[in-house]
Amino acid sequence: MQIAASLGALWWFLFTFVTLFKMRARGGPELPKGESFMFYSWKRVYRTTISIRKLSQIYKFLFAWFLLSDGFNT
């Protein structure tokens, strides 16, 4: 167990640094003034959730897909 945990930690350690140094800058438009990536992302998720409520068929599909995928993963 210790060997497996150590190898897992080594894997994450190595690939975290590869990702940090090889990732390109975020493309697309700049963030609005005074926004951070974290809060801006959650605000977008909230707005998307509100717009899904207006489209009942998509809401039903997403709910059914959640149940189906949860059933497969269980």
N, CA, C and O atoms as a Tripos MOL2 file, in Angstrom:
@<TRIPOS>MOLECULE
protein
  296   295    74     0     0
PROTEIN
NO_CHARGES

@<TRIPOS>ATOM
      1 N           0.8220   -1.1820    0.0000 N.3       1 MET1
      2 CA          0.0000    0.0000    0.0000 C.3       1 MET1
      3 C           0.8720    1.2540    0.0000 C.2       1 MET1
      4 O           0.5630    2.2340   -0.6780 O.2       1 MET1
      5 N           1.9380    1.2160    0.7480 N.am      2 GLN2
      6 CA          2.8260    2.3820    0.7980 C.3       2 GLN2
      7 C           3.4840    2.6250   -0.5580 C.2       2 GLN2
      8 O           3.6530    3.7710   -0.9750 O.2       2 GLN2
      9 N           3.8510    1.5560   -1.2360 N.am      3 ILE3
     10 CA          4.4660    1.7040   -2.5580 C.3       3 ILE3
     11 C           3.4560    2.2900   -3.5440 C.2       3 ILE3
     12 O           3.7920    3.1840   -4.3220 O.2       3 ILE3
     13 N           2.2320    1.7940   -3.5130 N.am      4 ALA4
     14 CA          1.2000    2.2910   -4.4140 C.3       4 ALA4
     15 C           0.9040    3.7670   -4.1410 C.2       4 ALA4
     16 O           0.7800    4.5570   -5.0770 O.2       4 ALA4
     17 N           0.7920    4.1390   -2.8720 N.am      5 ALA5
     18 CA          0.5340    5.5310   -2.5220 C.3       5 ALA5
     19 C           1.7080    6.4190   -2.9290 C.2       5 ALA5
     20 O           1.5080    7.5410   -3.3930 O.2       5 ALA5
     21 N           2.9140    5.9250   -2.7580 N.am      6 SER6
     22 CA          4.0980    6.6990   -3.1430 C.3       6 SER6
     23 C           4.1690    6.8940   -4.6480 C.2       6 SER6
     24 O           4.4850    7.9870   -5.1180 O.2       6 SER6
     25 N           3.8770    5.8480   -5.4060 N.am      7 LEU7
     26 CA          3.8820    5.9700   -6.8620 C.3       7 LEU7
     27 C           2.7840    6.9130   -7.3510 C.2       7 LEU7
     28 O           2.9920    7.6840   -8.2880 O.2       7 LEU7
     29 N           1.6300    6.8500   -6.7210 N.am      8 GLY8
     30 CA          0.5520    7.7850   -7.0660 C.3       8 GLY8
     31 C           0.9410    9.2280   -6.7840 C.2       8 GLY8
     32 O           0.6750   10.1170   -7.5930 O.2       8 GLY8
     33 N           1.5740    9.4600   -5.6330 N.am      9 ALA9
     34 CA          2.0140   10.8130   -5.2940 C.3       9 ALA9
     35 C           3.0930   11.2910   -6.2620 C.2       9 ALA9
     36 O           3.0920   12.4550   -6.6630 O.2       9 ALA9
     37 N           4.0030   10.4160   -6.6370 N.am     10 LEU10
     38 CA          5.0560   10.7750   -7.5850 C.3      10 LEU10
     39 C           4.4580   11.1220   -8.9430 C.2      10 LEU10
     40 O           4.8710   12.0920   -9.5780 O.2      10 LEU10
     41 N           3.4890   10.3320   -9.3870 N.am     11 TRP11
     42 CA          2.8040   10.5820  -10.6500 C.3      11 TRP11
     43 C           2.1830   11.9740  -10.6610 C.2      11 TRP11
     44 O           2.3900   12.7400  -11.6020 O.2      11 TRP11
     45 N           1.4160   12.3070   -9.6110 N.am     12 TRP12
     46 CA          0.7640   13.6130   -9.5500 C.3      12 TRP12
     47 C           1.7830   14.7340   -9.4440 C.2      12 TRP12
     48 O           1.6090   15.7870  -10.0580 O.2      12 TRP12
     49 N           2.8280   14.5280   -8.6840 N.am     13 PHE13
     50 CA          3.8770   15.5320   -8.5260 C.3      13 PHE13
     51 C           4.5160   15.8580   -9.8710 C.2      13 PHE13
     52 O           4.6630   17.0280  -10.2270 O.2      13 PHE13
     53 N           4.8930   14.8230  -10.6170 N.am     14 LEU14
     54 CA          5.5540   15.0370  -11.9080 C.3      14 LEU14
     55 C           4.6260   15.7140  -12.9220 C.2      14 LEU14
     56 O           5.0150   16.6880  -13.5660 O.2      14 LEU14
     57 N           3.4220   15.2070  -13.0590 N.am     15 PHE15
     58 CA          2.5460   15.7470  -14.0840 C.3      15 PHE15
     59 C           1.9360   17.0910  -13.6990 C.2      15 PHE15
     60 O           1.4700   17.8220  -14.5730 O.2      15 PHE15
     61 N           1.9270   17.4310  -12.4210 N.am     16 THR16
     62 CA          1.5140   18.7740  -12.0370 C.3      16 THR16
     63 C           2.5220   19.7920  -12.5510 C.2      16 THR16
     64 O           2.1330   20.8380  -13.0720 O.2      16 THR16
     65 N           3.7850   19.5060  -12.4140 N.am     17 PHE17
     66 CA          4.7940   20.4510  -12.8890 C.3      17 PHE17
     67 C           4.8580   20.5060  -14.4100 C.2      17 PHE17
     68 O           5.0880   21.5720  -14.9810 O.2      17 PHE17
     69 N           4.6580   19.3770  -15.0660 N.am     18 VAL18
     70 CA          4.6110   19.3880  -16.5320 C.3      18 VAL18
     71 C           3.4710   20.2870  -16.9950 C.2      18 VAL18
     72 O           3.6400   21.0930  -17.9090 O.2      18 VAL18
     73 N           2.3190   20.1450  -16.3660 N.am     19 THR19
     74 CA          1.1650   20.9560  -16.7360 C.3      19 THR19
     75 C           1.4160   22.4320  -16.4550 C.2      19 THR19
     76 O           1.1000   23.2780  -17.2910 O.2      19 THR19
     77 N           1.9730   22.7520  -15.3040 N.am     20 LEU20
     78 CA          2.2050   24.1470  -14.9570 C.3      20 LEU20
     79 C           3.1420   24.8420  -15.9300 C.2      20 LEU20
     80 O           2.9220   26.0000  -16.2850 O.2      20 LEU20
     81 N           4.1810   24.1490  -16.3620 N.am     21 PHE21
     82 CA          5.1780   24.7890  -17.2080 C.3      21 PHE21
     83 C           4.8440   24.7230  -18.6930 C.2      21 PHE21
     84 O           5.3580   25.5290  -19.4680 O.2      21 PHE21
     85 N           4.0080   23.7970  -19.1030 N.am     22 LYS22
     86 CA          3.7040   23.6370  -20.5240 C.3      22 LYS22
     87 C           2.3710   24.2510  -20.9410 C.2      22 LYS22
     88 O           2.0930   24.3600  -22.1350 O.2      22 LYS22
     89 N           1.5530   24.6500  -19.9900 N.am     23 MET23
     90 CA          0.2510   25.2210  -20.3510 C.3      23 MET23
     91 C           0.4140   26.5990  -20.9630 C.2      23 MET23
     92 O           1.2380   27.4040  -20.5280 O.2      23 MET23
     93 N          -0.3930   26.8510  -21.9850 N.am     24 ARG24
     94 CA         -0.3950   28.1680  -22.5960 C.3      24 ARG24
     95 C          -1.3380   29.0850  -21.8270 C.2      24 ARG24
     96 O          -2.1520   28.6310  -21.0230 O.2      24 ARG24
     97 N          -1.2140   30.3680  -22.0840 N.am     25 ALA25
     98 CA         -2.0930   31.3420  -21.4350 C.3      25 ALA25
     99 C          -3.5280   31.1400  -21.9140 C.2      25 ALA25
    100 O          -3.7620   30.6120  -23.0010 O.2      25 ALA25
    101 N          -4.4540   31.5530  -21.1170 N.am     26 ARG26
    102 CA         -5.8700   31.4320  -21.4440 C.3      26 ARG26
    103 C          -6.1780   32.2460  -22.6920 C.2      26 ARG26
    104 O          -5.8170   33.4190  -22.7820 O.2      26 ARG26
    105 N          -6.8440   31.6210  -23.6480 N.am     27 GLY27
    106 CA         -7.2420   32.3270  -24.8610 C.3      27 GLY27
    107 C          -8.5800   33.0080  -24.6820 C.2      27 GLY27
    108 O          -9.2320   32.8600  -23.6480 O.2      27 GLY27
    109 N          -8.9730   33.7300  -25.6580 N.am     28 GLY28
    110 CA        -10.2780   34.3780  -25.6200 C.3      28 GLY28
    111 C         -10.2080   35.7620  -25.0110 C.2      28 GLY28
    112 O          -9.1270   36.2840  -24.7370 O.2      28 GLY28
    113 N         -11.3670   36.3470  -24.8040 N.am     29 PRO29
    114 CA        -11.4040   37.6990  -24.2640 C.3      29 PRO29
    115 C         -10.9000   37.7590  -22.8240 C.2      29 PRO29
    116 O         -10.9310   36.7670  -22.0960 O.2      29 PRO29
    117 N         -10.4480   38.9160  -22.4390 N.am     30 GLU30
    118 CA         -9.9740   39.1220  -21.0680 C.3      30 GLU30
    119 C         -11.1410   39.0570  -20.0950 C.2      30 GLU30
    120 O         -12.2920   39.2750  -20.4730 O.2      30 GLU30
    121 N         -10.8350   38.7560  -18.8490 N.am     31 LEU31
    122 CA        -11.8610   38.7790  -17.8110 C.3      31 LEU31
    123 C         -12.2960   40.2220  -17.5710 C.2      31 LEU31
    124 O         -11.4890   41.1410  -17.7070 O.2      31 LEU31
    125 N         -13.5600   40.4280  -17.2170 N.am     32 PRO32
    126 CA        -13.9910   41.7810  -16.8590 C.3      32 PRO32
    127 C         -13.2090   42.3040  -15.6510 C.2      32 PRO32
    128 O         -12.6940   41.5230  -14.8510 O.2      32 PRO32
    129 N         -13.1270   43.6060  -15.5290 N.am     33 LYS33
    130 CA        -12.3980   44.2150  -14.4130 C.3      33 LYS33
    131 C         -13.0010   43.7810  -13.0810 C.2      33 LYS33
    132 O         -14.2200   43.7190  -12.9250 O.2      33 LYS33
    133 N         -12.1340   43.4840  -12.1340 N.am     34 GLY34
    134 CA        -12.5690   43.1210  -10.7950 C.3      34 GLY34
    135 C         -13.0450   41.6870  -10.6490 C.2      34 GLY34
    136 O         -13.5390   41.3200   -9.5830 O.2      34 GLY34
    137 N         -12.9140   40.8610  -11.6800 N.am     35 GLU35
    138 CA        -13.3490   39.4650  -11.6190 C.3      35 GLU35
    139 C         -12.1510   38.5510  -11.4370 C.2      35 GLU35
    140 O         -11.0560   38.8470  -11.9160 O.2      35 GLU35
    141 N         -12.3610   37.4480  -10.7470 N.am     36 SER36
    142 CA        -11.3400   36.4100  -10.6540 C.3      36 SER36
    143 C         -11.8660   35.1940  -11.4170 C.2      36 SER36
    144 O         -13.0650   35.0850  -11.6740 O.2      36 SER36
    145 N         -10.9670   34.2890  -11.7750 N.am     37 PHE37
    146 CA        -11.3810   33.1080  -12.5200 C.3      37 PHE37
    147 C         -12.4160   32.3030  -11.7490 C.2      37 PHE37
    148 O         -13.3780   31.8090  -12.3360 O.2      37 PHE37
    149 N         -12.2290   32.1670  -10.4440 N.am     38 MET38
    150 CA        -13.1140   31.3320   -9.6350 C.3      38 MET38
    151 C         -14.5350   31.8840   -9.6020 C.2      38 MET38
    152 O         -15.4830   31.1520   -9.8860 O.2      38 MET38
    153 N         -14.6990   33.1570   -9.2630 N.am     39 PHE39
    154 CA        -16.0440   33.7170   -9.1300 C.3      39 PHE39
    155 C         -16.7100   33.8970  -10.4840 C.2      39 PHE39
    156 O         -17.9170   33.6980  -10.6150 O.2      39 PHE39
    157 N         -15.9300   34.2730  -11.4910 N.am     40 TYR40
    158 CA        -16.4800   34.4330  -12.8330 C.3      40 TYR40
    159 C         -17.0320   33.1060  -13.3380 C.2      40 TYR40
    160 O         -18.1010   33.0720  -13.9480 O.2      40 TYR40
    161 N         -16.3190   32.0220  -13.0930 N.am     41 SER41
    162 CA        -16.7600   30.6920  -13.5270 C.3      41 SER41
    163 C         -18.0590   30.2960  -12.8480 C.2      41 SER41
    164 O         -18.9740   29.7910  -13.4980 O.2      41 SER41
    165 N         -18.1450   30.5220  -11.5390 N.am     42 TRP42
    166 CA        -19.3650   30.1480  -10.8260 C.3      42 TRP42
    167 C         -20.5420   31.0070  -11.2430 C.2      42 TRP42
    168 O         -21.6730   30.5230  -11.2860 O.2      42 TRP42
    169 N         -20.3000   32.2680  -11.5510 N.am     43 LYS43
    170 CA        -21.3860   33.1240  -12.0420 C.3      43 LYS43
    171 C         -21.8970   32.6170  -13.3840 C.2      43 LYS43
    172 O         -23.1020   32.6430  -13.6370 O.2      43 LYS43
    173 N         -20.9980   32.1580  -14.2430 N.am     44 ARG44
    174 CA        -21.4020   31.6140  -15.5450 C.3      44 ARG44
    175 C         -22.2050   30.3260  -15.3680 C.2      44 ARG44
    176 O         -23.1930   30.1060  -16.0680 O.2      44 ARG44
    177 N         -21.7790   29.4760  -14.4300 N.am     45 VAL45
    178 CA        -22.5260   28.2390  -14.1630 C.3      45 VAL45
    179 C         -23.9310   28.5750  -13.6680 C.2      45 VAL45
    180 O         -24.9020   27.9380  -14.0770 O.2      45 VAL45
    181 N         -24.0430   29.5640  -12.7980 N.am     46 TYR46
    182 CA        -25.3560   29.9720  -12.2840 C.3      46 TYR46
    183 C         -26.2490   30.4830  -13.4190 C.2      46 TYR46
    184 O         -27.4150   30.1000  -13.5090 O.2      46 TYR46
    185 N         -25.7080   31.3410  -14.2790 N.am     47 ARG47
    186 CA        -26.4940   31.8690  -15.3970 C.3      47 ARG47
    187 C         -26.9280   30.7500  -16.3510 C.2      47 ARG47
    188 O         -28.0430   30.7700  -16.8710 O.2      47 ARG47
    189 N         -26.0540   29.7940  -16.5730 N.am     48 THR48
    190 CA        -26.4040   28.6650  -17.4370 C.3      48 THR48
    191 C         -27.5180   27.8440  -16.8110 C.2      48 THR48
    192 O         -28.4440   27.4210  -17.5040 O.2      48 THR48
    193 N         -27.4370   27.6160  -15.5110 N.am     49 THR49
    194 CA        -28.4780   26.8570  -14.8140 C.3      49 THR49
    195 C         -29.8260   27.5640  -14.9180 C.2      49 THR49
    196 O         -30.8550   26.9210  -15.1210 O.2      49 THR49
    197 N         -29.8160   28.8790  -14.7790 N.am     50 ILE50
    198 CA        -31.0590   29.6450  -14.8960 C.3      50 ILE50
    199 C         -31.6140   29.5350  -16.3080 C.2      50 ILE50
    200 O         -32.8250   29.3950  -16.4860 O.2      50 ILE50
    201 N         -30.7490   29.5970  -17.3150 N.am     51 SER51
    202 CA        -31.2410   29.5120  -18.6900 C.3      51 SER51
    203 C         -31.7390   28.1100  -19.0210 C.2      51 SER51
    204 O         -32.6120   27.9650  -19.8770 O.2      51 SER51
    205 N         -31.2120   27.0730  -18.3700 N.am     52 ILE52
    206 CA        -31.6910   25.7100  -18.6080 C.3      52 ILE52
    207 C         -33.1330   25.5740  -18.1370 C.2      52 ILE52
    208 O         -33.9170   24.8480  -18.7490 O.2      52 ILE52
    209 N         -33.4840   26.2540  -17.0760 N.am     53 ARG53
    210 CA        -34.8590   26.1630  -16.5600 C.3      53 ARG53
    211 C         -35.8770   26.6550  -17.5850 C.2      53 ARG53
    212 O         -37.0190   26.1960  -17.6020 O.2      53 ARG53
    213 N         -35.4620   27.5870  -18.4350 N.am     54 LYS54
    214 CA        -36.3710   28.1080  -19.4540 C.3      54 LYS54
    215 C         -36.5790   27.1040  -20.5870 C.2      54 LYS54
    216 O         -37.5790   27.1780  -21.3000 O.2      54 LYS54
    217 N         -35.6510   26.1720  -20.7580 N.am     55 LEU55
    218 CA        -35.7160   25.1710  -21.8220 C.3      55 LEU55
    219 C         -36.0170   23.8170  -21.1950 C.2      55 LEU55
    220 O         -35.0990   23.0790  -20.8400 O.2      55 LEU55
    221 N         -37.2800   23.4910  -21.0580 N.am     56 SER56
    222 CA        -37.6850   22.3370  -20.2630 C.3      56 SER56
    223 C         -37.1820   21.0180  -20.8440 C.2      56 SER56
    224 O         -36.8450   20.1140  -20.0800 O.2      56 SER56
    225 N         -37.1210   20.8790  -22.1530 N.am     57 GLN57
    226 CA        -36.6630   19.6210  -22.7400 C.3      57 GLN57
    227 C         -35.1960   19.3580  -22.4020 C.2      57 GLN57
    228 O         -34.8250   18.2230  -22.1010 O.2      57 GLN57
    229 N         -34.3710   20.3830  -22.4500 N.am     58 ILE58
    230 CA        -32.9570   20.2180  -22.1100 C.3      58 ILE58
    231 C         -32.8120   19.8810  -20.6370 C.2      58 ILE58
    232 O         -31.9820   19.0530  -20.2630 O.2      58 ILE58
    233 N         -33.6170   20.5190  -19.8040 N.am     59 TYR59
    234 CA        -33.5690   20.2500  -18.3680 C.3      59 TYR59
    235 C         -33.9190   18.7860  -18.0990 C.2      59 TYR59
    236 O         -33.2520   18.1250  -17.3020 O.2      59 TYR59
    237 N         -34.9560   18.2800  -18.7560 N.am     60 LYS60
    238 CA        -35.3420   16.8830  -18.5820 C.3      60 LYS60
    239 C         -34.2410   15.9440  -19.0680 C.2      60 LYS60
    240 O         -33.9390   14.9430  -18.4190 O.2      60 LYS60
    241 N         -33.6440   16.2720  -20.2140 N.am     61 PHE61
    242 CA        -32.5780   15.4460  -20.7520 C.3      61 PHE61
    243 C         -31.3850   15.4020  -19.8080 C.2      61 PHE61
    244 O         -30.8530   14.3260  -19.5330 O.2      61 PHE61
    245 N         -30.9570   16.5600  -19.3100 N.am     62 LEU62
    246 CA        -29.8060   16.5980  -18.4160 C.3      62 LEU62
    247 C         -30.0760   15.8450  -17.1190 C.2      62 LEU62
    248 O         -29.1930   15.1670  -16.5930 O.2      62 LEU62
    249 N         -31.2850   15.9630  -16.6100 N.am     63 PHE63
    250 CA        -31.6420   15.2430  -15.3930 C.3      63 PHE63
    251 C         -31.6230   13.7340  -15.6390 C.2      63 PHE63
    252 O         -31.1120   12.9730  -14.8170 O.2      63 PHE63
    253 N         -32.1860   13.3020  -16.7810 N.am     64 ALA64
    254 CA        -32.1900   11.8800  -17.1140 C.3      64 ALA64
    255 C         -30.7670   11.3820  -17.3440 C.2      64 ALA64
    256 O         -30.4220   10.2750  -16.9330 O.2      64 ALA64
    257 N         -29.9480   12.1890  -17.9960 N.am     65 TRP65
    258 CA        -28.5570   11.7750  -18.2360 C.3      65 TRP65
    259 C         -27.8010   11.6380  -16.9180 C.2      65 TRP65
    260 O         -26.9930   10.7230  -16.7590 O.2      65 TRP65
    261 N         -28.0560   12.5370  -15.9770 N.am     66 PHE66
    262 CA        -27.4260   12.4390  -14.6600 C.3      66 PHE66
    263 C         -27.8000   11.1180  -13.9960 C.2      66 PHE66
    264 O         -26.9350   10.4260  -13.4590 O.2      66 PHE66
    265 N         -29.0730   10.7700  -14.0290 N.am     67 LEU67
    266 CA        -29.5080    9.5130  -13.4120 C.3      67 LEU67
    267 C         -28.8990    8.3110  -14.1210 C.2      67 LEU67
    268 O         -28.4640    7.3630  -13.4670 O.2      67 LEU67
    269 N         -28.8640    8.3400  -15.4490 N.am     68 LEU68
    270 CA        -28.3050    7.2280  -16.2070 C.3      68 LEU68
    271 C         -26.8140    7.0620  -15.9120 C.2      68 LEU68
    272 O         -26.3570    5.9530  -15.6370 O.2      68 LEU68
    273 N         -26.0600    8.1520  -15.9680 N.am     69 SER69
    274 CA        -24.6160    8.0500  -15.7400 C.3      69 SER69
    275 C         -24.3300    7.6710  -14.2900 C.2      69 SER69
    276 O         -23.3720    6.9460  -14.0220 O.2      69 SER69
    277 N         -25.1370    8.1430  -13.3640 N.am     70 ASP70
    278 CA        -24.9550    7.7610  -11.9720 C.3      70 ASP70
    279 C         -25.2350    6.2700  -11.8000 C.2      70 ASP70
    280 O         -24.5510    5.5980  -11.0290 O.2      70 ASP70
    281 N         -26.2250    5.7540  -12.5040 N.am     71 GLY71
    282 CA        -26.5200    4.3340  -12.4490 C.3      71 GLY71
    283 C         -25.3760    3.4950  -13.0070 C.2      71 GLY71
    284 O         -25.0200    2.4660  -12.4330 O.2      71 GLY71
    285 N         -24.7980    3.9350  -14.1290 N.am     72 PHE72
    286 CA        -23.6600    3.2140  -14.6970 C.3      72 PHE72
    287 C         -22.4590    3.2250  -13.7570 C.2      72 PHE72
    288 O         -21.7900    2.2060  -13.5880 O.2      72 PHE72
    289 N         -22.1900    4.3610  -13.1560 N.am     73 ASN73
    290 CA        -21.0260    4.4710  -12.2810 C.3      73 ASN73
    291 C         -21.2110    3.7430  -10.9570 C.2      73 ASN73
    292 O         -20.2370    3.3650  -10.3070 O.2      73 ASN73
    293 N         -22.4610    3.5500  -10.5620 N.am     74 THR74
    294 CA        -22.7140    2.8410   -9.3240 C.3      74 THR74
    295 C         -22.5280    1.3630   -9.5480 C.2      74 THR74
    296 O         -22.6950    0.5720   -8.6200 O.2      74 THR74
@<TRIPOS>BOND
     1     1     2 1
     2     2     3 1
     3     3     4 2
     4     3     5 am
     5     5     6 1
     6     6     7 1
     7     7     8 2
     8     7     9 am
     9     9    10 1
    10    10    11 1
    11    11    12 2
    12    11    13 am
    13    13    14 1
    14    14    15 1
    15    15    16 2
    16    15    17 am
    17    17    18 1
    18    18    19 1
    19    19    20 2
    20    19    21 am
    21    21    22 1
    22    22    23 1
    23    23    24 2
    24    23    25 am
    25    25    26 1
    26    26    27 1
    27    27    28 2
    28    27    29 am
    29    29    30 1
    30    30    31 1
    31    31    32 2
    32    31    33 am
    33    33    34 1
    34    34    35 1
    35    35    36 2
    36    35    37 am
    37    37    38 1
    38    38    39 1
    39    39    40 2
    40    39    41 am
    41    41    42 1
    42    42    43 1
    43    43    44 2
    44    43    45 am
    45    45    46 1
    46    46    47 1
    47    47    48 2
    48    47    49 am
    49    49    50 1
    50    50    51 1
    51    51    52 2
    52    51    53 am
    53    53    54 1
    54    54    55 1
    55    55    56 2
    56    55    57 am
    57    57    58 1
    58    58    59 1
    59    59    60 2
    60    59    61 am
    61    61    62 1
    62    62    63 1
    63    63    64 2
    64    63    65 am
    65    65    66 1
    66    66    67 1
    67    67    68 2
    68    67    69 am
    69    69    70 1
    70    70    71 1
    71    71    72 2
    72    71    73 am
    73    73    74 1
    74    74    75 1
    75    75    76 2
    76    75    77 am
    77    77    78 1
    78    78    79 1
    79    79    80 2
    80    79    81 am
    81    81    82 1
    82    82    83 1
    83    83    84 2
    84    83    85 am
    85    85    86 1
    86    86    87 1
    87    87    88 2
    88    87    89 am
    89    89    90 1
    90    90    91 1
    91    91    92 2
    92    91    93 am
    93    93    94 1
    94    94    95 1
    95    95    96 2
    96    95    97 am
    97    97    98 1
    98    98    99 1
    99    99   100 2
   100    99   101 am
   101   101   102 1
   102   102   103 1
   103   103   104 2
   104   103   105 am
   105   105   106 1
   106   106   107 1
   107   107   108 2
   108   107   109 am
   109   109   110 1
   110   110   111 1
   111   111   112 2
   112   111   113 am
   113   113   114 1
   114   114   115 1
   115   115   116 2
   116   115   117 am
   117   117   118 1
   118   118   119 1
   119   119   120 2
   120   119   121 am
   121   121   122 1
   122   122   123 1
   123   123   124 2
   124   123   125 am
   125   125   126 1
   126   126   127 1
   127   127   128 2
   128   127   129 am
   129   129   130 1
   130   130   131 1
   131   131   132 2
   132   131   133 am
   133   133   134 1
   134   134   135 1
   135   135   136 2
   136   135   137 am
   137   137   138 1
   138   138   139 1
   139   139   140 2
   140   139   141 am
   141   141   142 1
   142   142   143 1
   143   143   144 2
   144   143   145 am
   145   145   146 1
   146   146   147 1
   147   147   148 2
   148   147   149 am
   149   149   150 1
   150   150   151 1
   151   151   152 2
   152   151   153 am
   153   153   154 1
   154   154   155 1
   155   155   156 2
   156   155   157 am
   157   157   158 1
   158   158   159 1
   159   159   160 2
   160   159   161 am
   161   161   162 1
   162   162   163 1
   163   163   164 2
   164   163   165 am
   165   165   166 1
   166   166   167 1
   167   167   168 2
   168   167   169 am
   169   169   170 1
   170   170   171 1
   171   171   172 2
   172   171   173 am
   173   173   174 1
   174   174   175 1
   175   175   176 2
   176   175   177 am
   177   177   178 1
   178   178   179 1
   179   179   180 2
   180   179   181 am
   181   181   182 1
   182   182   183 1
   183   183   184 2
   184   183   185 am
   185   185   186 1
   186   186   187 1
   187   187   188 2
   188   187   189 am
   189   189   190 1
   190   190   191 1
   191   191   192 2
   192   191   193 am
   193   193   194 1
   194   194   195 1
   195   195   196 2
   196   195   197 am
   197   197   198 1
   198   198   199 1
   199   199   200 2
   200   199   201 am
   201   201   202 1
   202   202   203 1
   203   203   204 2
   204   203   205 am
   205   205   206 1
   206   206   207 1
   207   207   208 2
   208   207   209 am
   209   209   210 1
   210   210   211 1
   211   211   212 2
   212   211   213 am
   213   213   214 1
   214   214   215 1
   215   215   216 2
   216   215   217 am
   217   217   218 1
   218   218   219 1
   219   219   220 2
   220   219   221 am
   221   221   222 1
   222   222   223 1
   223   223   224 2
   224   223   225 am
   225   225   226 1
   226   226   227 1
   227   227   228 2
   228   227   229 am
   229   229   230 1
   230   230   231 1
   231   231   232 2
   232   231   233 am
   233   233   234 1
   234   234   235 1
   235   235   236 2
   236   235   237 am
   237   237   238 1
   238   238   239 1
   239   239   240 2
   240   239   241 am
   241   241   242 1
   242   242   243 1
   243   243   244 2
   244   243   245 am
   245   245   246 1
   246   246   247 1
   247   247   248 2
   248   247   249 am
   249   249   250 1
   250   250   251 1
   251   251   252 2
   252   251   253 am
   253   253   254 1
   254   254   255 1
   255   255   256 2
   256   255   257 am
   257   257   258 1
   258   258   259 1
   259   259   260 2
   260   259   261 am
   261   261   262 1
   262   262   263 1
   263   263   264 2
   264   263   265 am
   265   265   266 1
   266   266   267 1
   267   267   268 2
   268   267   269 am
   269   269   270 1
   270   270   271 1
   271   271   272 2
   272   271   273 am
   273   273   274 1
   274   274   275 1
   275   275   276 2
   276   275   277 am
   277   277   278 1
   278   278   279 1
   279   279   280 2
   280   279   281 am
   281   281   282 1
   282   282   283 1
   283   283   284 2
   284   283   285 am
   285   285   286 1
   286   286   287 1
   287   287   288 2
   288   287   289 am
   289   289   290 1
   290   290   291 1
   291   291   292 2
   292   291   293 am
   293   293   294 1
   294   294   295 1
   295   295   296 2
@<TRIPOS>SUBSTRUCTURE
     1 MET1         2 RESIDUE 1 A MET
     2 GLN2         6 RESIDUE 1 A GLN
     3 ILE3        10 RESIDUE 1 A ILE
     4 ALA4        14 RESIDUE 1 A ALA
     5 ALA5        18 RESIDUE 1 A ALA
     6 SER6        22 RESIDUE 1 A SER
     7 LEU7        26 RESIDUE 1 A LEU
     8 GLY8        30 RESIDUE 1 A GLY
     9 ALA9        34 RESIDUE 1 A ALA
    10 LEU10       38 RESIDUE 1 A LEU
    11 TRP11       42 RESIDUE 1 A TRP
    12 TRP12       46 RESIDUE 1 A TRP
    13 PHE13       50 RESIDUE 1 A PHE
    14 LEU14       54 RESIDUE 1 A LEU
    15 PHE15       58 RESIDUE 1 A PHE
    16 THR16       62 RESIDUE 1 A THR
    17 PHE17       66 RESIDUE 1 A PHE
    18 VAL18       70 RESIDUE 1 A VAL
    19 THR19       74 RESIDUE 1 A THR
    20 LEU20       78 RESIDUE 1 A LEU
    21 PHE21       82 RESIDUE 1 A PHE
    22 LYS22       86 RESIDUE 1 A LYS
    23 MET23       90 RESIDUE 1 A MET
    24 ARG24       94 RESIDUE 1 A ARG
    25 ALA25       98 RESIDUE 1 A ALA
    26 ARG26      102 RESIDUE 1 A ARG
    27 GLY27      106 RESIDUE 1 A GLY
    28 GLY28      110 RESIDUE 1 A GLY
    29 PRO29      114 RESIDUE 1 A PRO
    30 GLU30      118 RESIDUE 1 A GLU
    31 LEU31      122 RESIDUE 1 A LEU
    32 PRO32      126 RESIDUE 1 A PRO
    33 LYS33      130 RESIDUE 1 A LYS
    34 GLY34      134 RESIDUE 1 A GLY
    35 GLU35      138 RESIDUE 1 A GLU
    36 SER36      142 RESIDUE 1 A SER
    37 PHE37      146 RESIDUE 1 A PHE
    38 MET38      150 RESIDUE 1 A MET
    39 PHE39      154 RESIDUE 1 A PHE
    40 TYR40      158 RESIDUE 1 A TYR
    41 SER41      162 RESIDUE 1 A SER
    42 TRP42      166 RESIDUE 1 A TRP
    43 LYS43      170 RESIDUE 1 A LYS
    44 ARG44      174 RESIDUE 1 A ARG
    45 VAL45      178 RESIDUE 1 A VAL
    46 TYR46      182 RESIDUE 1 A TYR
    47 ARG47      186 RESIDUE 1 A ARG
    48 THR48      190 RESIDUE 1 A THR
    49 THR49      194 RESIDUE 1 A THR
    50 ILE50      198 RESIDUE 1 A ILE
    51 SER51      202 RESIDUE 1 A SER
    52 ILE52      206 RESIDUE 1 A ILE
    53 ARG53      210 RESIDUE 1 A ARG
    54 LYS54      214 RESIDUE 1 A LYS
    55 LEU55      218 RESIDUE 1 A LEU
    56 SER56      222 RESIDUE 1 A SER
    57 GLN57      226 RESIDUE 1 A GLN
    58 ILE58      230 RESIDUE 1 A ILE
    59 TYR59      234 RESIDUE 1 A TYR
    60 LYS60      238 RESIDUE 1 A LYS
    61 PHE61      242 RESIDUE 1 A PHE
    62 LEU62      246 RESIDUE 1 A LEU
    63 PHE63      250 RESIDUE 1 A PHE
    64 ALA64      254 RESIDUE 1 A ALA
    65 TRP65      258 RESIDUE 1 A TRP
    66 PHE66      262 RESIDUE 1 A PHE
    67 LEU67      266 RESIDUE 1 A LEU
    68 LEU68      270 RESIDUE 1 A LEU
    69 SER69      274 RESIDUE 1 A SER
    70 ASP70      278 RESIDUE 1 A ASP
    71 GLY71      282 RESIDUE 1 A GLY
    72 PHE72      286 RESIDUE 1 A PHE
    73 ASN73      290 RESIDUE 1 A ASN
    74 THR74      294 RESIDUE 1 A THR
